[in-house]
């Protein structure tokens, strides 16, 4: 990172959550940012877009719960997508980093009212993508990650 002076950012963030019915929940989110470099040590970058700042971000998540009906615990299946818009790899805006979309998934099982087992996967399809660029070097984003958790609440 480098000190560039002043950056101005204006935008809007929206998020909506809806219970479609007793078993299905939906979450949608969107962010729009309008950013510019207002002061810069070199002066040549004033008015440019700051590096590593996307203009658009969006996500959607849907989960479905199969109730246990007292015989077994609730089983919840979920999936979603995340979109990260194009960014620049430098303040001169000479290097572009392409937008990318990732798919995530989750499964959880409520063993008892106090115990939940879960498995979450990010970048489910193991997409290879450039997350950022800095001085001509591209940095790839995280590969598929699967995490299991055991949660106890009291």
Helices and strands as residue ranges (DSSP letters): E 6-19, E 24-39, E 56-66, E 75-84, E 87-88, E 96-97, E 100-110, E 115-122, E 130-134, E 137-140, E 145-152
